[in-house]
Amino acid sequence: MKTQYYTASSLDGFIATEDDSLEWLFSLGNLEESSYPEFVAEVGALAMGSATYEWMVRNAAKVAAETGSPWPYTQPVWVFTSRALSAIEGADIRFVKGDVCQVHNDMRLAARAKNIWIVGGGDLAGQFYDAGLLDELIIQIGSVTLGKGKQLFPRRVLSPILRLSSVRQMGTGMVELRYEVGKQGGS
């Protein structure tokens, strides 16, 4: 079981525009030609921030066009928020706030032997990193720049170092980088 931050980023390090839009991503490739189908098949639980969740709800038609469903997850999803949000009927969504460590234990139980996916945003993934719970970063970098927006991973990571484990070209618009996250005391 791994806790993975799987996301897409612009070439200049942003996962969303300033207004939390992900539309820049849709023209860069086809999900079926990426690692996504294999990746999501191994996911047992998801975590996302409220901005990601709200964007998906507001853009359900665009999400459906890209993924085949307005809510593409059958796994339980923990949405980290400090606000009251509406749930999507029929979806297994759990609204939580506070320390990621306590929620991570619940996610591990729900995921069973499968992986935990930190969907976004970057600060939420950073909180899992800060707690020593993040095992892998899988970043698909698109051939676009946004200039401004929501940062990919708003953390300074100098040590322990991220270890590049694979590089995969995906068509002419994207490349996927996989990094293992070193743990304190590891080599």
ABEGO torsion letter per residue (X at the ends): XBBBBBBBBBAAGBABBAAGBAAAAAAAEBAAABAAAAAAAABABBBBBAAAAAAAAAAAAAAAAAAGBABABABBBBBBBABBBBBBBGBBBBBBBEBAAAAAAAAAAAAEABBBBBAOBAAAAAAAAAAGABABBBBBBBBBBAGBEBBABBBBBAOBBBBBABBBBBEAABBBBBBBBBBBGBX
